[in-house]
Amino acid sequence: MKAVVQENGVWIPKRLLKGVKEVEIRKKHGQIVVQPTVISDDPIFDLGNHPGHSGLGDLSTKHDDYLYGKRA
C-alpha cells in the first residue's frame, strides 16, 4: 500500500488497525514503525472505574479539608 504524505501527515486506513485502540509511532533504522501498544495492563487506565462513596455531599469541593483535617 502507498499513501501520499500531506500537510498533516499520513492517513492509515482503519481496516489495518482492526481491534487496535492505541499505536506507537517511531522511526527505527530509517523506517517508520506503527506498532499497536498494550494499554490494558496499565493501572492508570483503571482509575475512576470503581469510585467509592463517602456519604459526604461536598467531598469534591472540600477534599483537602477532609484529607488534611482542616474542617471548618
FIKOLZA-1660 file (N, C-alpha, C; in steps of 0.1 Angstrom, whole numbers, plus 5000, padded with zeros to 4 digits):
% residues 72
   i   px   py   pz ch aa at
   1 5008 4988 5000  A  M  N
   1 5000 5000 5000  A  M CA
   1 5009 5012 5000  A  M  C
   2 5005 5022 4992  A  K  N
   2 5012 5035 4992  A  K CA
   2 5002 5046 4997  A  K  C
   3 5008 5056 5003  A  A  N
   3 5000 5067 5008  A  A CA
   3 5008 5080 5005  A  A  C
   4 5000 5090 5002  A  V  N
   4 5006 5104 5000  A  V CA
   4 5008 5111 5013  A  V  C
   5 5019 5116 5016  A  V  N
   5 5022 5124 5028  A  V CA
   5 5016 5138 5025  A  V  C
   6 5007 5142 5033  A  Q  N
   6 5001 5155 5031  A  Q CA
   6 5006 5165 5042  A  Q  C
   7 5000 5176 5043  A  E  N
   7 5004 5187 5052  A  E CA
   7 5004 5182 5067  A  E  C
   8 4993 5174 5071  A  N  N
   8 4992 5169 5084  A  N CA
   8 4997 5155 5086  A  N  C
   9 5003 5149 5077  A  G  N
   9 5008 5135 5078  A  G CA
   9 5002 5125 5069  A  G  C
  10 5001 5113 5073  A  V  N
  10 4997 5102 5065  A  V CA
  10 4984 5096 5071  A  V  C
  11 4975 5092 5063  A  W  N
  11 4962 5086 5068  A  W CA
  11 4964 5071 5067  A  W  C
  12 4962 5064 5078  A  I  N
  12 4962 5049 5079  A  I CA
  12 4948 5044 5079  A  I  C
  13 4944 5035 5069  A  P  N
  13 4931 5030 5069  A  P CA
  13 4927 5022 5082  A  P  C
  14 4915 5024 5087  A  K  N
  14 4910 5018 5099  A  K CA
  14 4910 5003 5098  A  K  C
  15 4908 4998 5086  A  R  N
  15 4908 4983 5084  A  R CA
  15 4922 4977 5087  A  R  C
  16 4932 4984 5086  A  L  N
  16 4945 4979 5090  A  L CA
  16 4947 4980 5105  A  L  C
  17 4939 4987 5112  A  L  N
  17 4940 4988 5127  A  L CA
  17 4928 4982 5134  A  L  C
  18 4922 4971 5128  A  K  N
  18 4911 4965 5134  A  K CA
  18 4914 4960 5148  A  K  C
  19 4906 4964 5158  A  G  N
  19 4908 4959 5172  A  G CA
  19 4919 4967 5179  A  G  C
  20 4926 4976 5173  A  V  N
  20 4936 4984 5179  A  V CA
  20 4931 4997 5185  A  V  C
  21 4934 4999 5198  A  K  N
  21 4929 5012 5204  A  K CA
  21 4940 5023 5204  A  K  C
  22 4953 5018 5204  A  E  N
  22 4964 5028 5205  A  E CA
  22 4976 5022 5198  A  E  C
  23 4983 5031 5191  A  V  N
  23 4996 5027 5184  A  V CA
  23 5007 5035 5189  A  V  C
  24 5019 5030 5188  A  E  N
  24 5031 5037 5190  A  E CA
  24 5037 5039 5176  A  E  C
  25 5041 5052 5173  A  I  N
  25 5047 5055 5160  A  I CA
  25 5062 5060 5163  A  I  C
  26 5071 5053 5157  A  R  N
  26 5085 5057 5159  A  R CA
  26 5093 5055 5146  A  R  C
  27 5105 5061 5146  A  K  N
  27 5114 5060 5135  A  K CA
  27 5125 5050 5140  A  K  C
  28 5127 5040 5133  A  K  N
  28 5137 5030 5137  A  K CA
  28 5145 5025 5124  A  K  C
  29 5158 5028 5125  A  H  N
  29 5167 5025 5114  A  H CA
  29 5163 5030 5100  A  H  C
  30 5158 5043 5100  A  G  N
  30 5153 5049 5088  A  G CA
  30 5139 5045 5084  A  G  C
  31 5132 5036 5091  A  Q  N
  31 5119 5032 5088  A  Q CA
  31 5109 5037 5098  A  Q  C
  32 5097 5040 5093  A  I  N
  32 5086 5045 5102  A  I CA
  32 5079 5032 5107  A  I  C
  33 5078 5030 5120  A  V  N
  33 5071 5018 5125  A  V CA
  33 5059 5022 5133  A  V  C
  34 5047 5016 5129  A  V  N
  34 5035 5018 5136  A  V CA
  34 5031 5005 5142  A  V  C
  35 5032 5005 5156  A  Q  N
  35 5030 4993 5163  A  Q CA
  35 5019 4994 5174  A  Q  C
  36 5010 4984 5174  A  P  N
  36 4999 4985 5185  A  P CA
  36 5006 4984 5198  A  P  C
  37 5000 4992 5208  A  T  N
  37 5005 4991 5221  A  T CA
  37 4995 4984 5230  A  T  C
  38 5000 4978 5241  A  V  N
  38 4991 4971 5250  A  V CA
  38 4989 4981 5262  A  V  C
  39 4976 4985 5263  A  I  N
  39 4973 4995 5273  A  I CA
  39 4964 4989 5284  A  I  C
  40 4960 4977 5283  A  S  N
  40 4951 4971 5293  A  S CA
  40 4958 4968 5306  A  S  C
  41 4971 4966 5305  A  D  N
  41 4979 4963 5317  A  D CA
  41 4983 4975 5325  A  D  C
  42 4981 4987 5320  A  D  N
  42 4985 4999 5327  A  D CA
  42 4974 5003 5337  A  D  C
  43 4977 5003 5350  A  P  N
  43 4967 5005 5360  A  P CA
  43 4961 5020 5360  A  P  C
  44 4968 5029 5353  A  I  N
  44 4963 5042 5353  A  I CA
  44 4950 5043 5345  A  I  C
  45 4948 5034 5336  A  F  N
  45 4935 5034 5328  A  F CA
  45 4924 5029 5336  A  F  C
  46 4926 5023 5348  A  D  N
  46 4915 5018 5356  A  D CA
  46 4911 5028 5367  A  D  C
  47 4918 5039 5368  A  L  N
  47 4914 5049 5378  A  L CA
  47 4900 5054 5375  A  L  C
  48 4892 5055 5385  A  G  N
  48 4879 5061 5383  A  G CA
  48 4868 5051 5378  A  G  C
  49 4872 5039 5375  A  N  N
  49 4862 5029 5371  A  N CA
  49 4853 5024 5382  A  N  C
  50 4858 5024 5394  A  H  N
  50 4851 5019 5406  A  H CA
  50 4852 5029 5417  A  H  C
  51 4845 5041 5415  A  P  N
  51 4846 5051 5426  A  P CA
  51 4840 5047 5439  A  P  C
  52 4845 5051 5450  A  G  N
  52 4839 5049 5463  A  G CA
  52 4829 5059 5466  A  G  C
  53 4822 5057 5477  A  H  N
  53 4812 5066 5481  A  H CA
  53 4814 5070 5496  A  H  C
  54 4816 5083 5498  A  S  N
  54 4820 5087 5512  A  S CA
  54 4808 5090 5520  A  S  C
  55 4797 5094 5514  A  G  N
  55 4785 5098 5521  A  G CA
  55 4785 5113 5523  A  G  C
  56 4796 5120 5520  A  L  N
  56 4798 5134 5521  A  L CA
  56 4794 5141 5508  A  L  C
  57 4785 5150 5509  A  G  N
  57 4780 5157 5497  A  G CA
  57 4789 5167 5491  A  G  C
  58 4799 5172 5499  A  D  N
  58 4808 5182 5495  A  D CA
  58 4822 5178 5493  A  D  C
  59 4824 5165 5492  A  L  N
  59 4838 5159 5491  A  L CA
  59 4846 5164 5479  A  L  C
  60 4839 5167 5468  A  S  N
  60 4846 5171 5456  A  S CA
  60 4852 5185 5458  A  S  C
  61 4845 5194 5465  A  T  N
  61 4850 5207 5467  A  T CA
  61 4858 5210 5480  A  T  C
  62 4857 5201 5490  A  K  N
  62 4864 5203 5502  A  K CA
  62 4873 5191 5505  A  K  C
  63 4878 5184 5495  A  H  N
  63 4886 5172 5497  A  H CA
  63 4899 5175 5505  A  H  C
  64 4905 5187 5503  A  D  N
  64 4917 5190 5511  A  D CA
  64 4914 5191 5526  A  D  C
  65 4903 5197 5529  A  D  N
  65 4899 5199 5543  A  D CA
  65 4897 5185 5549  A  D  C
  66 4891 5175 5542  A  Y  N
  66 4889 5162 5548  A  Y CA
  66 4903 5154 5549  A  Y  C
  67 4911 5156 5539  A  L  N
  67 4924 5149 5538  A  L CA
  67 4934 5154 5549  A  L  C
  68 4934 5167 5551  A  Y  N
  68 4944 5173 5560  A  Y CA
  68 4938 5178 5573  A  Y  C
  69 4926 5175 5576  A  G  N
  69 4920 5178 5589  A  G CA
  69 4917 5193 5591  A  G  C
  70 4914 5200 5580  A  K  N
  70 4912 5215 5582  A  K CA
  70 4897 5217 5581  A  K  C
  71 4889 5210 5589  A  R  N
  71 4875 5211 5588  A  R CA
  71 4871 5225 5595  A  R  C
  72 4861 5231 5588  A  A  N
  72 4856 5244 5593  A  A CA
  72 4845 5242 5603  A  A  C
% end
